[in-house]
Amino acid sequence: MRISSILCPQCSTQLVCVVRASKPYAACLLCGLFGDFTKLIESGELLGGTLDVDEMRKLRDELAAQLDPAHRGQSTGC
């Protein structure tokens, strides 16, 4: 996972690029909008739908662990 320089078209938060099953997708960890990263680059559209709260929390935790190894294994409890 990496933080992208592309902003979410819905809330203007930086998107993250996540690779799942060998396919990259872009996701907003604030509003949950997501979609195919390649299509986003090619057409500027993010058409995958909305992530549920649990998936957003999981991705935030994964990003936090990646950015700060001290957070590994910790949960926010939210």
Backbone bond lengths (Angstrom), bond angles and torsions (degrees), N, CA, C in turn:
res aa  C-N    CA-C-N  psi(-1)  N-CA   C-N-CA  omega(-1)  CA-C   N-CA-C  phi
1 M - - - 1.443 - - 1.530 107.16 -
2 R 1.334 113.94 142.29 1.462 118.57 175.84 1.527 109.03 -145.25
3 I 1.312 114.85 152.74 1.452 120.49 177.00 1.518 108.10 -80.87
4 S 1.305 115.77 131.93 1.461 122.45 -179.02 1.525 109.73 -94.35
5 S 1.308 115.81 159.97 1.468 120.24 174.27 1.536 110.74 -86.92
6 I 1.322 116.83 -3.81 1.467 122.15 -179.03 1.529 109.32 -83.00
7 L 1.318 116.08 135.37 1.455 121.30 -179.77 1.522 111.46 -93.28
8 C 1.309 115.55 147.47 1.455 122.08 177.07 1.525 109.51 -62.59
9 P 1.331 117.56 130.50 1.464 119.98 179.49 1.532 113.08 -68.78
10 Q 1.314 117.24 -15.92 1.462 120.88 -178.32 1.524 112.29 -92.34
11 C 1.355 118.05 -42.85 1.470 119.75 -173.41 1.531 114.17 -128.81
12 S 1.329 117.59 1.96 1.472 123.80 176.64 1.529 114.77 64.90
13 T 1.324 117.57 25.02 1.457 122.84 174.40 1.527 108.05 -91.59
14 Q 1.340 117.44 147.61 1.461 119.45 177.46 1.521 110.14 -61.61
15 L 1.322 115.88 134.80 1.458 122.16 178.13 1.519 110.02 -83.03
16 V 1.321 116.44 156.83 1.452 121.36 170.91 1.523 107.85 -109.47
17 C 1.305 115.15 149.98 1.465 121.40 175.42 1.524 107.13 -104.54
18 V 1.312 115.75 123.09 1.454 122.87 -177.58 1.523 108.14 -122.30
19 V 1.325 116.84 136.33 1.462 120.25 177.23 1.521 107.90 -107.20
20 R 1.318 115.74 120.91 1.464 122.75 176.94 1.519 107.59 -130.17
21 A 1.317 116.10 130.78 1.470 121.89 179.87 1.532 110.82 52.26
22 S 1.328 115.79 43.89 1.470 123.65 177.51 1.520 114.17 65.41
23 K 1.330 117.90 13.97 1.457 121.02 -179.45 1.531 109.13 -123.33
24 P 1.340 117.52 126.17 1.463 119.36 179.80 1.524 112.02 -81.41
25 Y 1.309 115.89 137.72 1.450 118.96 171.70 1.522 109.38 -133.64
26 A 1.316 115.68 155.34 1.457 122.69 178.69 1.518 107.65 -101.41
27 A 1.326 115.97 142.47 1.452 120.10 179.68 1.522 110.10 -143.36
28 C 1.313 114.52 143.33 1.455 121.31 173.38 1.522 106.93 -97.93
29 L 1.325 116.26 122.03 1.455 119.42 -177.93 1.516 112.70 -84.90
30 L 1.334 117.22 2.52 1.455 120.91 176.27 1.535 111.45 -100.18
31 C 1.329 116.85 -54.46 1.472 119.58 -177.47 1.534 112.98 -100.03
32 G 1.349 117.80 -14.52 1.459 120.86 175.94 1.516 115.88 90.79
33 L 1.319 118.22 -1.93 1.463 120.67 178.43 1.527 109.09 -62.07
34 F 1.335 118.04 136.89 1.461 120.60 178.08 1.521 110.57 -147.62
35 G 1.323 114.93 167.23 1.454 120.60 177.32 1.514 110.99 176.91
36 D 1.298 115.55 179.76 1.456 123.49 -179.15 1.528 109.99 -63.06
37 F 1.336 117.11 122.55 1.463 121.82 -176.96 1.528 111.14 -65.52
38 T 1.317 117.69 -40.02 1.464 121.38 -179.88 1.519 110.97 -63.04
39 K 1.329 117.26 -44.44 1.466 120.54 178.14 1.525 111.02 -65.43
40 L 1.323 116.65 -34.64 1.458 120.61 176.92 1.525 110.13 -61.60
41 I 1.316 117.05 -44.45 1.461 121.75 179.23 1.530 110.40 -65.47
42 E 1.324 116.66 -43.91 1.461 121.12 -176.24 1.524 113.76 -72.57
43 S 1.340 117.06 -41.76 1.467 119.12 -172.86 1.524 114.89 -119.25
44 G 1.317 117.00 -9.22 1.454 120.22 -179.67 1.519 114.40 77.93
45 E 1.337 116.85 11.42 1.454 121.19 -178.54 1.525 111.12 -109.63
46 L 1.311 115.75 140.53 1.461 122.71 178.06 1.523 106.86 -118.36
47 L 1.340 116.22 95.87 1.462 121.04 -166.80 1.527 115.54 -115.46
48 G 1.316 118.77 23.21 1.458 119.39 -175.68 1.509 115.61 -83.12
49 G 1.313 116.97 -23.03 1.457 120.09 -177.20 1.514 110.63 121.93
50 T 1.324 115.67 -150.87 1.456 121.33 -178.34 1.521 109.77 -128.46
51 L 1.324 115.97 132.73 1.460 121.20 176.62 1.518 109.76 -71.97
52 D 1.335 116.59 149.13 1.455 118.28 175.15 1.533 109.22 -81.43
53 V 1.311 116.53 167.82 1.460 122.83 -174.84 1.525 111.45 -58.93
54 D 1.330 118.00 -40.91 1.464 120.96 -179.38 1.525 111.89 -64.28
55 E 1.330 117.15 -40.71 1.466 120.48 179.39 1.526 110.37 -67.73
56 M 1.336 117.91 -39.76 1.469 120.35 177.43 1.525 110.26 -63.08
57 R 1.323 117.33 -42.63 1.468 121.50 178.42 1.525 110.49 -62.04
58 K 1.316 116.53 -43.64 1.469 120.96 179.92 1.538 110.38 -61.35
59 L 1.333 116.55 -45.22 1.462 120.17 179.55 1.527 111.80 -65.99
60 R 1.339 117.67 -39.39 1.474 120.51 176.55 1.521 110.80 -61.41
61 D 1.345 116.62 -43.93 1.464 120.99 179.06 1.529 110.93 -63.29
62 E 1.325 116.06 -41.58 1.459 121.21 179.00 1.529 110.60 -63.40
63 L 1.322 116.81 -42.76 1.457 120.93 178.76 1.528 110.81 -66.18
64 A 1.324 117.21 -42.69 1.463 120.97 178.65 1.526 110.88 -60.29
65 A 1.332 116.76 -42.43 1.464 120.94 178.95 1.519 111.18 -65.53
66 Q 1.304 116.11 -36.17 1.463 120.34 179.81 1.531 110.37 -69.64
67 L 1.325 116.66 -40.20 1.461 120.73 -177.98 1.521 112.62 -78.28
68 D 1.330 117.76 -31.96 1.457 122.23 -178.51 1.521 109.23 -138.71
69 P 1.329 117.41 97.50 1.471 120.44 -177.56 1.532 114.33 -55.06
70 A 1.329 118.63 -19.35 1.465 121.53 178.12 1.524 111.65 -65.42
71 H 1.353 118.02 -21.80 1.453 122.25 -179.77 1.522 113.56 -84.24
72 R 1.300 118.23 -6.96 1.465 120.65 -176.67 1.517 111.53 -57.04
73 G 1.322 115.03 132.51 1.451 120.71 176.99 1.516 113.54 82.62
74 Q 1.315 117.96 -4.56 1.467 120.34 179.38 1.511 109.97 -94.39
75 S 1.296 115.54 145.91 1.457 121.24 175.68 1.515 108.42 -116.04
76 T 1.317 116.67 148.37 1.455 120.23 179.46 1.515 111.24 -74.55
77 G 1.324 117.95 -21.18 1.443 121.45 -179.84 1.515 113.95 74.74
78 C 1.305 117.02 7.38 1.475 121.12 -178.89 1.498 111.43 -81.66
